[in-house]
Amino acid sequence: MSMKSKEVLKDDVVQAVVIADTFGDEFLPISSDIPLSLLPLVNKPLIDYTLEFLSLGGIEETFLFCCSHVDAIRAHINQSIKDGSFWNLTMKVTIIVSESCHSFGDCLRDLDRKGILRGNFVLLEPGTVSNIKLLPVIKKHNEVTNKDKGAAMTLVFQEAGIGQMGRDPTEEVVVAVNNNRRVLFHRKLGQSRERKIEFPLEIFLDNSCVSLRHNLKDTHIAICSPSVLPLFSDNFDFQTKDDFVRGLLINEEILGSTVYCHIVKGNNYGSATTSWRMYQSISRELQCKWIYPLQPPTTKNHILKKGVVTGEGVSIKDQKKIANSIIGDNVKIGENVQITESFVFANTSIDDNVVITHSIVGPNCQIKSKSKITLGSIIGKGVVVEKEGFIENSLVQATEPEDCDDKDKLGKKAFRLKLEGDDDDDVATILTRKFSRLRIDDSQEQEESDDDAFTDSEDEELSHTQSPPPDDTKLFFTEVIDSLTRGFEDELRCEHLILEINSSRYAYNVTVKEVNFNVIKAILHMSLRFSSGPQFLPHFARLLSYFAPILKNYLRNEGAMLDTLQALEDVAISNEDVNEKWVKFALQWFYDKDYVTEDVILEWAKSLDDKCRFYAQVSPFIKWLEEAEEASSSD
């Protein structure tokens, strides 16, 4: 092979850059000892998912840019290579160290000075987890750059409905794009209280077609042209990727650069561990295998019942009160321990009669008997919580911080951490921002007879004080609609959709009755698109038949049957376009398929207002049932 041919092959190497540091305090106090890259995600270091994704996506060379915890990251990468990790078979990983960088922009400016990137490259922000095939996205970016020489970056977004658990409220984004997917407007809403957004008039005057999108999630993946690094070097106010995009859009004529976007949907998944909320969300997605082929390690101790996952060498004396939690390797748990909606990292010891709810316990901790850790607390590495200790709404670390007050000393190796600029009264607000909204009630201890189904006996144990606020129910309904719509359009297996619905149920703390009601309501709501036209009945029947496994899973008793009829009533009353044919067909279908029984229908009919329009729609079917029952009785 000639030298010229070798150079062409070398230049064709597909490269990626992974920035390993967050440059923020989102993960304190855990991040003081564990870098984000090595944060255990369902008992597997986060960087392993990222590298596996890049390898599967077609990347041949990856530069891992590190500014802190370099020795730990390098040791892990070297050990992974020795162990024959999957990504090492097809991809070369090079660690780049620069401890002088203090921002995402500084890292890219340092890369520009080193001159190691030879062409277009994939840029990943910290903590990225994805299963997107990158080569087709890179190919489209190349096609764009051939037409538009100023194209600097292609942002990768994922379609995600409003209210999805995977959408971080602090990263809500609104974009305007033209018919070539060129980004004309980009705004991260974050925590802004502004009730309106002003779009520049020129984007509508200069473009014949403009699409406004608020149903997108930033995957934190971007395809970059070689001009990106020099642009960061020339503009020192570009500290983040969002700064870069905003600067290019505002100074487009001066900088002569443009930004495009690529939108993925269906089974394509992309997200980044930017906060504890996203950490919890991605953990759930991995548990439900929605990021296939990426998946957590499988061990003989792997437990799925009640949403619990454990690592190797775990000792649990009593599992009855452990639910919806992830337990790391070599964790020792005593008797009568309650752990719900929490993460316990490796090598931690938990004595008898301890309660841990909605919290994170770091590695090598010791939680002594009768202690309680709750309400979004985050416990750092090596903390010792003394007997009968109580920690609520707090960040706790093992070493004494500067300017530590006596009230912040919780033990010899337990000190409450106060972030700069935070007041004592604002701790709950801070942790609400940092930690995912996990609201399954602490006192819920009942077991489920089936992992995929819920019974009324469980619901009866819930008091009125445990009911979620109305907005949670609406968000749950929105997620169910999104899951079912995606499943129907992409022809996904209903078993996978059931797992996703159950995951949403735990995330939003909706009751069994609300699960049944909202699942049926979502299916009926989807059918409204077929409520008119000559062929609407066959389309309606196809939709119901497709979701039959889901209906069978949830409609298992008379209470669920009544929920179904109430959902039908709600959809019919709230939509004036629903006609008598639609109502009669739905009622007849559920009856013929034995999803609702005659007795339940007749009992439900007694509660209807005989003066309303809906009663007139169902009365012929009710009358037919009554006549059939009378005829049967006379026989």
N, C-alpha and C positions, 0 to 999 in steps of 0.2 A: 504493500500500500504506500502511495506517495505521501510526502510530508504535507502537501496541500490537502489531501483527503483526510489526513489525521486532524488537521486544524479545523476542518469543517465539522467533523464529528465532535471535537472538543467544544466548539462554539454552540453546538446543538444540545448540549447538556441542559436539562430542565432543572433550574435552581429554585430554591425557596429560602426565605429568611424567617426565622422564628425569634421574636423578641421574648426573652424569658422572664423579664421583671415587670412588675406592675407600677412601680414608682409611686405607690399610694399606701394608705393605711387601712384599706378595706378588709384585710385578713389578719390584722393584729388581734391578739398577741401570737397567734399561731405562726404567722409569717416571720416573726423574730427569729425562729429556730428552723423553720421548714420553708424552703423556697416554694413559690407557687408551682413551679414545674414538678416538684416532688410531692405535692399535696395528694394524699390518697383519695382517689375517686372510685368508689365502690371497691376499695382495697387494691387499687392498682395506681401507680404514680401517673399523674396527669400527662406528663411528657410522653409516656408510652403510647397513649391514645393519639396524641398529636403526631408523633413520628410514624405510627402505623397508618394513620390517615394519609400522610404525605406519600408514604411508600405505595399504598394501594392506589393513590391518585395519579401515579406516574412520575413523581419527582425522583430525580437521580442524585441530587446533591443538595444537602440542607446545611445552612449555617445557623447554629444555635448561639444567639448573642446573649451573653451573661454579664451582669454588673455586680451581683452579690451571690453569696453561697456557691461560689465557683467550684470549690473543691468537692462539695457534696454532689453537685450536678455532674462534674467530670467523672467522679467515682461511679455514679449510677450508669452513665453512658458506657464507660469501659466495662463494667460488669455485665451490662446488657449485651454488649458485643461478645464477651466471653461465653455467655449463656446461649448464644445463637439466636438472638431475637429476630423475629420475622422481618422487621424493617431493614436489618443489617444485610439481608441477602441481596437487596436491589438498590439500596441507597447509601450514600456516603454521608456521614454526619461529622461536621467540623465545629468545634466550640471556639467562639471568638470572645475574648475577655476585654472589657474596658470598664474599670471601676470608676472612671471619672465621669461617666454619663449619668445624668440625673433626670432624663425624660426620654420618651419614645423618639422624639425628634433628634436628640443628641446621638442616639444609637445609629440612626440613619445617616447623620452627618459623618460619624466615625467610619461607617461602612463606605461612604463616598471617598474618604481620604485613603482607605486601604485599597480601593480599586479591585476588589475580588469578584465582583459581579460582571458578567460578560454580555448580558442582554436582558430580555424580559424575565421577570422573576415573580414568584408568589410571595406575598408578604402576609405573615400571620401575627396578629397581636397576641399578648400573653394569654395562655390558658385555652387555646382554641381546640375544640373537639368537633369533628365533622366526618361525613362519609361521602362528600361530594367528589365526583370524578373530575379531577382538575384539568386533564388534557383537553377535553372539549371546550372548557371555559377559556383556557389559554389560546386555543385555536381561534375562537371568536374574537378574543382581544387582538390577536395578530391581524385578523381580517379588518378590524376597526382601525388599527394603526396604519394599515396600508392605504385606507381611504382618508383618514384624518391624521396627518403627521404630528399634530399637536396633542393627540390622545395620550395622556399621562398615566391614567389609572382606571381600572374597571373594578368597581365595588361589587361584591357578591352579597346579595340579599336573599332571604328565604321568605316565602309567603307564610304569614302567620296571622290569624284572626285576632282582633282586639280581645283582650281578656285571657289569652293563652298563658299558661303558667310559664312557658319558655320566653315570654316577652318581659324584659326587665323594665319596670316603669321609669327608671332613671335613664333609659336609653331609647325611649319612644322616638321614632324618626318619621318625618314627613318629607317626601321627595316629589319633585316634578320632573318628568322626563318627556322627551319628544318621541316621535315614532321610530327613531334610530337608537333609542335607549340612552341618549345623551342626557346627563343630569343637568337640569337647568336651575334647580333649587334644592337645597339640602339643609334641613334644620333638625337638630336634636332637641326635643322638647324637654327632656329631663324632668327636673322638679319645678319647672317654670309654672307660675300661676297665671300666665297670660291666657285669656279666654279666646283670643283670636290670633290668626297668623296673616301677615300682610305679604302678598306675593308681588314681585316686581311686574309692572304692567307690560314691560317689553318682552317678557318670556311668552306672553300670549300674542303680542303683535308680530313678533319675529318668527313664530312657529305656527304652522297650520294645524298641528295636532299636539296637544299637551295633556299628559296623563298625570293626575295627582294621586299619589299612593300613600296611604296610612296603614296598610295591611302588610307591612314588611318588617322583618327583623334583621338587624345587622349581624352577619355571621362573623365579622371581624377578619374576613379573608379579602384580600385585594390582589389583583393581577397588575403588576407595575411595569411600565416602560423604563428604559435606562435613564430617562430624563427626571425620574422621581427623586433620585438621590441628589443630583445637582440642585434641584429646586429646593430641597430641604437645606442644603448648604448655603444657598443664596438668601434664604429667608429664615433668620434665626427666631422669628416669632412663631414658626411652625413647630409646636411642641407635641402635638398629637396628630393622628390621621384626620380627625375632624377639623383641626386647624388647617391642615393642608387642603382639604376639600373646600372649606369655606374661603380660604385665601385665593384659590384658583378661580372660583366662581365670581368672587368680587373683583378680582384683578385679571379677568380673562384676557382683555385686550393688551394689558401690559405684559403679562407672563406668557401669553400665546399658548396656553395649555388648556385642555379640556378633560372632563371626567365622564365616564360612562358607567353603566351598571348592568349586572347580569342577575336575573331573578330565577331562583330554583324553587321547585315545589315537589309535591308527591313524597316519595321516599327519601329525597335528598334532605340532609339535616346539617345545619351548621350553627355553632354557638360558641361562646367563650365564657370562661369562668371568671367573670368580672366582679362578682359579689357573692355573698353567702346565699342569696336567693338563687342565683344562677347555678351555684354549686349544688344546691338541693335539687333544682330542676333537671340538670344534666344527669345527676345520680338516678333520678326517677326514670329518665329516658333510657339510660343504660340498663336499668333493671327490667324494663318492659321490652328491651331489645328493639327499640325504635331507631337505634343508630347502627344497625347491622350493616357491615360485618364487624364493626367495633363492638366488643363486649367485654364485660368484666371477667376476671379469672374464675374458673369453675373448680371448686374443691368439694371434697366429700362432706364438708361441714356447711355447704351452701344451703341456706334455708330460705324458702320463698313464702312459707306460711305467714300470714299476717304482715307481709311486706318486710320481713326481717332477712338480712343478708349477713353472714358471718364469714370471717377469714379462717386461716389455718390456726390450729392449736387453741381454739377458744373453749373455755370451760364455763358452762352455764348450769347452775344447780336447779334453777326454776325458770322455765321459759314462759309461763302463763301470762306474765305481765310485761312482756317485751313485744312491741309492735311497731311496725313502720320505721325501723331504725337500721343502721348499718354498723356492724361491730367489726373492728379491725383484728389483725392477727394477734394471737397470744393474749387475749383479754380474759381476765378472770372475773366472773360475776357470781356473787354470793346468793343467798336465799332471800326470797320475798323482795326482789329488786324490780322496780318499775322503770322501764325505759321506753318512752314513746316519742316518735318524731324527732329523733336525735341521732348524732353521729359520735361514735366512740372510737378513737384512734388506737393504734397498736400498743401492746405492752402496758395497758392500763389495768389497775386492780380496783374492783368495786366491791365493798364489803356488804354485809347483810342490811336489809331494810332501807336501801337507798332509793331515792326518787330522782330521775333525770328526765325532764320533759322539754321539748323544743329548744335543745341546746346542743353545743358541740364541746366534746371533751378531747383535748389533745393527747399526744402520745406520752407514755411513761408517767401517767398521773396515778395518784392514789386517792380514792374517794372513800373515806371511812364511814362506818355504820351510822345509819339514821340521818344521813345528810340529804339535802334537797337542793338540786340545781335546776332552775326553771326560767321560763320566760325570756328566751333568746340569749342566754348567757354563753360566753365563749371562754373556755378554760385552756390556757396555754400549756406548753410542754413542761412536764415535771412538777406540776402543781400538786400539793397535798392539801386536800380539804379535810379539816379536822372533824372529829366525831360530832354529830348533830349540827354540822355547819349548814348555813342557809345562804345560797347565792341566787340573786334574782336581778335580771337586767344589768349584767355586769360583764366587763372584760377582766379576766383574772390571769396574772402571770406569776411565775415562781420566784422571780427576782424583784427586789424592792426598787420601784421607780424613783426618779428624782422628785423632791418635794412631796414625799408621801405623807399623808395625814394619818393620824392614829386610827381614824374610822375606816381607812382604806386597808389597814392591815388585818387580814382575815385569818392568818396563821403564820407559822414560821416559813412556809414556802407557798404562801398565797397572798397576793397583793392586788387590790383593785387598780386597774389601769385607767387613767384619765387622759383622754386625748387632748391635744392642744386646742384650745378654743371651745372645749365642751364644758358645759355647766353640769352640776350634779343633777339638776332637775330635768336635763335633756337626755339622760342616758337611755330611757325607753325609746325616745324618738330616734336616737342614733342607731340603736340596735334594730329598730323597725326598718330603717334604711338598709342596714347591713345584712340582716338575717331574713331568710325567706318567710313568707307568711304561712306558718304551719299552725293550724288551729284545731286539730283533733283534740277533743277534751281529755284532760289528764286522767279523769276518773273512769274513762271507758276501758273496761277490762275484759269484756265478754269475748269469747272465741267464736269464730265462724265455722260452720260445718262444712262450708265449701269456699275455696279461695275466690271463686268468680261470682258467687251469688250471695245475697244478703237476705236475712229473714226478718220477719216482723218482730220476733222475740227480742232481737237486738235493738230495734227502734223503741220498744216499750220501756227499755231501761234508761232512755235519754230523758232528762228533764227539760222543761221549757227554757231554763237558763242556758242549756247547752246548744240551743238552736243557733245556727249561724246568722249573721246579719243578712238582710235582703240582697245586698250587692254581691255576696258570695254565691248565692243561689243563681243570680243572673250570670255571673262569670262562669259558673259550672255549666249552665245551659248553653252558653256561647261556646265553650270548649267542646261540649258534646256535639253540637251542630257542626262545628269545624271538623271534628274527628269523623263523624258519620258521612259528611259530604265528601271529605277526602277519600274515605274508604270506599264509598259507592263509585266515585269517579275513577279511582285507580284500581278498583276491584280487589281490595285488600281482604284478607281473611277476617271474618267476624270475631274469631278468637282473639286476634290481636287488638281489635277495636274494643273488646270487652276489657282487656288489660289496661288499655289507655283510659277508658271510662272509670274503671276502679281506681286508677292512679289519681285522676282528677277528683274523684269522690273524697279520697283521703286528704288531698291538698286543700280542698275548700270546705271540708267538714260538713257536708250535706247529709241529712238523715236518709234512711233507707226509703222512706216514703217519697222524699224529694228526688232520689235517684230514679226510682221507678217512674214517677210522674214526668220528670224532665227527659228521660230517654224516649218514652213514648211520644211526648210532645214534640221532641226534636224530629223523630221519624215522620210524624204527621205534618209537621211544619214543612219538611222537605217536599212532601207530596203536593203542596199547594201550587207548585210550578205546573202540575198536571191537572189542576182543578178546572180547566176549560179546554175546549177543543174536542173533536170527535173521538180521539183515541186516548182520552185521559184515564179511563178506567183500566185499560191494559197496562199503561205506564204505572199507575198507582199500584196495581197488583204485583208488578215486577219489583217495585221498590219494597213493598212489604215482604215479598217472598225472599228477597236478597237478605233482609235483616231478620229473617226467621230465627237463626241461631241466637241472636241477641234477645229477641222477644222470649224465646224459650228459657234463656238464662235468668231473666228478671221476673217473668210472670209465673210464679210458682205457688201462689196461694191466693185466697180471696181478697186479701188486702191489696196485693199487687193488681188484681183484676179491677178493683174499684179505682185504683190510681189510673189505670188505663182509660176507664170510662170518663174520669174527671179530666184527664188530659185531652180526650176527644172533645169534651164539652168546652174546655178552655179555648182550644184552637178554633172551634166552630163559632163561638160567640165573639171572639176577638177579631175575626176576619169576616167582613161583610160579604166578600166575594164567594165564600163557601156556600154551595147550594145543597139542596136536599139530596141529590144523587150522590154527592161526595160523602155526606154524613151517612146515608143509608148503606153505601158500599162499604165504608170503613167498619160500621157496626156489624154488618152481615159477615164480613171477612173475619173479624176477630171471633165472632160466634161460631162460624163454620169450622175454623181451625182449632176450636176448643181453647183459645186463649182467655176467653171470658165465658162464664157459664150463664145459663138462663136465670138461675136464682139471683145471681149478683146483678144482672141487668135489670130485673124486675124490682129488686130492692133499691137500686140506684135511681130508677125512674120515679120512685115515690118522692125523692128529694127535689125533683125538677119543678121549676115554676111553670105551671100549665098555661101561663099567659105570654110566655116569651116565644120568640121566633124559633129558637133551638128545639123547644118542646114540640112545636108543630112539625119540625123536620124528623124527629125520632118517633113520634107517636104512631105512625103506621107500622113500624117495626115492633114497637112495644105491644100494640094491639094484636099483631100477628102472633107474637109469643104467648100472650094471654089466652087467645083463642086455641092455640095449639095445646097449651097446658090444660085448658078445660076439656078439650076433646080427649086428651090422654087420660084425664081423671075419670071421665064418663065411661071410657072403654074398660 
